[in-house]
Amino acid sequence: MADDRRLLLVEDDVLIGMMLVDMLDALDFPEPAQATTNEEALAILDREPIAGALVDINLGEEKGWPIADALAARGIPFAFTSGGGDVIPPAHADRRLVTKPFRISDIEATLADLLS
């Protein structure tokens, strides 16, 4: 049976991604779907049910805006993650932003807010 709290993590830094997976495990979330690029994340959204997402704004040379647009169009709640200094486009200005370095309390509060 699929867990209705499965998240999508979009993060291009492998170590940060692993840390987020560990945090989600500690918070008793199921193993998340993971992507490192817009293309990978959009493919996951096309094939899997996702309850919510954490989307890194900076994915190597690209920005996570196409993922944000796709999540919004599907009505899937999400928050942005960033190392800082990013300007969120007006279409997503109301989205929560979690800044690095992550604290488990911030991740927990963000997910409680997203999935409530």
C-alpha positions, 0 to 999 in steps of 0.5 A: 500500500502506498503511503499517502505522505510520500514526498518528492525531494528535489536537491542536486547536492547528494550529501544534502539529499542524504541528510534530508532523507535521514531527517524524513526518516527520523520524522517517520516519513516514508522513503521520498522520491528523489530528483536532482534535475527538473527533468527527473522531478517532472518525470516522477510527478508524471508517474507517482502520487506525491503528497508534497515536495521540497524543491531546491531553487538552484539545481546546478545550472537550472532553477527549480521553477518548472517543478514549482509550476508543475506542483502548483498546477497539480495542487500539490503543496511544496516549499522551496529550499535554498542556500539563500539570496534567491528571489522567488517569482511572484507566482510562488511568492507565498510559498515557504522557504527553508534555508540551508543549513537545515535544522530538523525542527524547520523541516518538521514545521514546514512539512506539518504546515504543508500537509495539514 
